[in-house]
Amino acid sequence: MAALRVTIVILAVLTFASSEPSRFDGYQVLRINPKTYDELELLHQLKTQVGDKVDFWLSPHAVGYPVDVMVPPSLSPEVTAFLRLMKIDYIVFISDVQTLIDGQRTSSQDSQQDADITFDYNRYHTYDEIDTWITDIANEYKDIVEIFEITKSYEGRRIRGLKISTSSIIKKPAGWFEAGIHAREWISPATLIYMTKYILEGYGKDDEITRMIDEFDWYIVPQLNPDGYEYSRTDNRMWRKTRQPNANSPCIGSDPNRNWDYQWGGAGASTNPCAADYRGPYALSEPEVKGVTDYLRNLDQEVKLFIDFHSYSQLWLSPWGYRRIRPADYTEQVKYAAKGVAALEAVYGTKYTYGDVANTLYVSAGSSLDWAYGVINAKYSYVLELRDTGENGFLLPEDQIEPTAIETFAGIKEAVKYVLDEF
């Protein structure tokens, strides 16, 4: 009974704590290791009740799988007391988040001071720089590239992509690559941009890339959440959501990967506007998500392959996310995922896990992956969670952009080869 009273007091303190600042000095990431279902349930309760006061980088999903939580110094005594009280094992995995942020930003800012007109693929770029790159790369490869615009963000930034295609007398199937839906996951747009460079440079020189472009049309969208991305650069490095205000709430934004109109509002999507995984007030409430779904619904091609690039955890994930029951195509989906993972791992030995979202990671309704498979029938619909496994988390240093792109592209090429063989 005494333990229960202490738990209630701790949760009350967490519930009424102040909101996070823009800097993260003294913030720690705790890696928690639930060993029983009771411990897992306690972590679920903690996330439900105070998930907007601490930041779950990896949410609780299964016994024996780590849960990463970023905790401000003002709340660290209460959180660690709660974990000790409940006898839940944890370690301090990252001792100071701001140190990692400073390491990223120093190299990024220095590179901009010395940069010439050449786009540096080994740097994290601003939205404006990425948008300019879209124009420049399309001009450079104008014989096979054209620009398309999906929509504008809430704050008026245009969301554009590149269509890579060669002429054909028949309507070709399509592949769709997107990144940046979660603002703080900087490695995802950086990797997709780098891989686009490889694709364009390889056409006519690399047989697999040439076949890839000759047989499919490729749609590449490097930044789906530009408002959130810019906010993560200028105001709050750990920002995840969009930037549209929420009615009757002081908290801004919704999770754009819980806002898609397939199984919207189910498990793994918060109803709290202040939570990082807030689902939004209704499906497609975010203009960025509505824009991309409208575009894909109106695309006069069959989308066979859909990949949404994220970080972190080193996972190659297939449907479903909204439930643990696996879809009819699961065996084939994971077969190609396994091919991709094997090729990726062969480059540097980076270990990936593959499987369906709900059973491999956690249940999450209203996601892009489920929408692509469930609405537009993209049989091979995946989420790739890129490097790393938590040492840097969302703050991957710039010197890891190139190796991440190289190994990921090796995996993509291998998976695409088998998808092409099927069609």
N, C-alpha and C positions, 0 to 999 in steps of 0.2 A: 504493500500500500504506500509506503514511503517512497519507493522507487517511482511509482505512478505519479505521485505529487511532484517529485523533482522533474519528471519528464514534462508534465504540464507547464511548470514554471519555465523550463528551458524553451519550450515551443512558444510560450507567450512572449518571451524576450525576443526570440527570432522574428515573430510575426510583426512586432511593432518597431523593429529596427529601422534605421534611416536607409535611404536608397544609396546605391553605390556611386562613388565619385568617378570622374574621368580618369584619374590615375589609379594605379593598382599597387602602390608601395605597401609592402608587408602582406599582400594577399597571398594566400597559400592554396595549393591544390592538394587536397587529401585524396589518396587512393584507398578506398574502403573495400574490404573483402568479405561480403556476406557468405557465411558458411552454412546457414540453415534457411529454410523458408520463413521462419519467424523473423530472422534478421532482415531478410529481403523485404518482408512486409513492413517492418519498421522504417526502412529506407524509403519505401513507397509512400508511407504516411508523411515522412519528413518532407519529401519532395512536394507532395500535394499541399501541405500546410504552409511551407515556407520557401517554396521553390523560386519565388521572386526576390528573396533576400539573400540567398546563396545561389550559385550558378552551377548547375549540374552539367559538366562537360560530357560525361558519360552517365546516362540515367541507369537506375537499377533495372535489371532485366532477367537475371538468372542466378541461381546459387553457384558460387565459384567463379563468377565473372566480375571484374573490377567495376567499381563505381567511382568516377572522378568528380570531385566537388570543389569548386573555387570558393573560398571563404574569406571575407574581409577580416582584418585584424580585430575589429571591434566585436565580431561574433565568434572568433575562433575559440575562446574559452567555453562558450555555451555549447558550440557544436561538438568539440572534443569531449566535453563533460558528458554530453548525451551519448556519444559513442562508447565512452568508457562505462557509463552507467549500464548501458544495454549489452556490454561485453562484446562489442562489434570491433573486429580487428581493422586497423587503419595505419597508414604511414603518411608522412609528409612527402608527397611526390615531387612537387615544385615548391621551393621555399620562398620565392619572391617572384610574382608574376611580372612586376614592372621591369625587373632586370631583363627578362626575355623580350619584353616589348621594346625596351631601349636598344637591345641588340639588333632587332629587326629595323627599327626606324633610323638608327644611325647609318646603317649601310644604305638604306633607301634614300635618305636625304643627301648623303655624300654623293651618291651616284647621280642624283639630279643636278647637283652643282657642276659636275664635270661632264655631263652628258652632251653629246652632239645630236645631230638630227637622226642618228641611227637608233632604232628601237632596241633596247637592251632586254633580251629575253631572260636574263638572270636577275631581274629586279621585280619587285612588286610595284605596279604602276597605279597611278590615279585613274579614276573613271575617264577623265578627259583624254588622258594618254592612250587608254585602251580604245576609246572611240575613234581617235585619230588613227591608231594602228589599223582599225577595221577599214577605214578609207584608203590608207596607204597600201595595205596588202592586197586589197581588191584591185587597185590600179596596177600594182606590180604583176599580178597574175590575171589580168582582165580577160584572157582567153578562156579561163575555166572558172572564174569567180565573179559572182555578183552579190551586191549587198541587198538585204531585205530588212525592213523595219517591222517589228512586232507591235509595239505600242510605246507610250510614254509612261514613265513612272509617276507616282503621286506628286513628286516635286518637279516634274516636267522634263526629266532626262530621257532621252530616246534610248530604247532598247533595240539594238540592231544585231544582225548576224550575218554570216557569210554562207552563201550557197556555192558549193563546189560541184561542178557538173560538166560533163561533156555532151556534145550533141548525140542524139539517138532518134531513130525512127519509131521506137516504141517507148511507152511511158515506163520509166524505171522506178523501182522501189526506192524508198528513202531511208536514210539513217539520220538520227538526231542526236547531237551532243550539246549539252548545256552545263553551265557552271555558275558559281557565285550566288546561288539562291539564298544561302546563309552568309550574311555579310562578313563575319569574322574569319571565314574559311578561305583566306587569301590564296592558299596553294592551289585551290581548284581552278579559278580563272587563269592563274599563271601557268598551270600545267596544260590546260586546254589550248591556250595561246601558243605555247611551245609545240604542242603536238600538231597544231594547224600548220605551223612552219614546216615541220617534217613532212606532212602530207603534200603540201604544195611543192616543196623542193624535190620530193621523190617521184612526182608524176612524170612518166616517160623515162625514168632512170631505174626505179625499183619496180620489179614485175608485180609484186603483191599490191603496192600502192596504186600502180597504174590500173590493175584489174579492179581494185576497190572503187576507183573513181569512174571507170568506164561502165561498171555494172550497177552502181548505185548513185543517187544524188545525195550529197551530204550537206546537212544544215547544222551550222556551228554557232552557238550563242554563248560568248564568253562571260557575260555579266547580266544576270537576270534580276538582280536586286541592287541597282546602282545607288539608290538613296541610302540604303543601309550600309553599303560598302563605303561610300564616302564618309558617312558618319563614323564608321569604324576607323577611318584614317584620321579624322580631324577631332573627334570628340570622345569616343569611347571605343577603344580597340576591341573590346569583347562583345560589341553589339552584334546581335544575330538577326533581328527581325527587319521588317519594312519600317517606314517612317510615317505612315498615315495615322493621324490621331484616332483615338477610340472614344466614342460618345460616352459621356458620364464617367470618364475615367481620366486620371492624370497621366496614365501610362500610354506611351506611344507604340504603335506598330503591332503587327501580327506575324506569326511564323509563316512565311510563304510556302513552306513545305508541309503545312497542316491545313492548307486553305483550298486545295484542289477539290473539285466537285465530284469525287468518287469516294463513297463511304466517309464523307466529311462528318466530323463531330464525334467519331468513335473513340476507342481507347487510345491512350498515348497522345492526346491532344487536349491541352488545358482550356478550361472555360474562364480562366483568370487573365484579364487583359495585361496584367503586370508580369505574367510568366513568360519565359523565353520561348516556350512552345505553345503560346496562345493560338488557338485555331482561327481566330477572327470572328466577327459577329455573325457572319454567314458565309457559306461557300462562295468563293470567287469575290470576296469583298475587296481584295487587294488588286489594284489595276494591273500590276505586273503579272499576277497569276491569271487573271481573266484574259489579259492580252495574249499570253502564250497559249492558253487553251483555245481561244478563238482562232488563233492562227493555225494551230494544228488541226482543229476540226475542219477548217476550210481548205486545208492543203489538199490539192488534187492529186495526191499520191498515197500509196500504201506505205506506212512507216513500219519497217520490219525490225529495226534496231533502235532502241532509245536508251541513252546513258546519261545520267545526271551525276556529275562529279562533285564530291563532298570531301571533307576531312573531319575527324581523323579516325584511325583504328585499323587501317589496312584490311579492308573487307571488300569482297565482290558479291553484291547482294541482288537477289531476284525477288519477285512477288511471292506471297503477299506480305504487306506491312500491316494491314488493318486487322488481320486475324492469323492464328497459328495453323489453320488448315491450309494445306498446300494446294496450288492450282493444278489443273489437268496437265499443263505443259511443264510442270516442275522438273521432271527427269531430263528433258531436253534443255531446259534453261540452265540447269546446274552443270550439265555436260559441257556446254560451251563456256560457262564460267570457269570450270576446272581447266579447260584448255588455255584460257586467257591467264589464269593464275599461274599455271606451270611456266608459261612463256615469260611472264613478268618476273617470277622468282629466279628464273635462270640468268637474268642479267646481273644482279648484284646480291642475290640471295635474300632479298626482302620478303619476309613471310606474310602471306595473305591467307585469310579464311574465306570460304565461299559458302553460300546457302541462302535461304529465304530470309527476308528482313525480320519477320516476327520471331522466328525461332533462333536466329543467329545473333541478332542485335536486341530489338525490343519491338513491341507492338506500337504502331504509329499510323493512325488513320488520317486520310486526307492528303496523301503524299503524291508526288509526281510519278513515281514508279508504278504505283497501283493504278493511277489515272491512265497512264499510257497503255498499260496492259488491259485494263478493264473497260476503257472507253474507246480508244482508237485501235485496239487489238494489235498493239505492237508486241508480238510474241516474245521477242527477246528484249525485255525491259529490265534495266539494271540501275543500281546505285553503286558507284565506286567510292569507298571511303579511303582516301589516300593516306600517305605518311602523316604522322608516325603512330606509335602506340602509346603516346602520352608523355614522353620525355620533354617534348616541346608543345604537344597538343596542337592548338590552333595557331601557335606562334612559331611555325617552322622557319628556320633561318633561310635566307636567300640562297646560300650555297647548296641547298637541297632542292632547289627548283629544277635544275637540269637533270640530276639523276632521277628525280621523281618522274619527270616527263619522259625520259628515255625508257625506263622500265615499264611505265604505264602504257606507252605507245607500243612496246613489244607485245604486251598482253592484249591490247586492242587489236592490233594487226592479226594476231593468231585467232582471236575470237571471231573477227570479221571474216576471216578466210572460211571458217566453217559455216557461218551464216550465208555467205555467198554460195557455197556449194549446195546448200539446201534450196536456194531460190534460182 
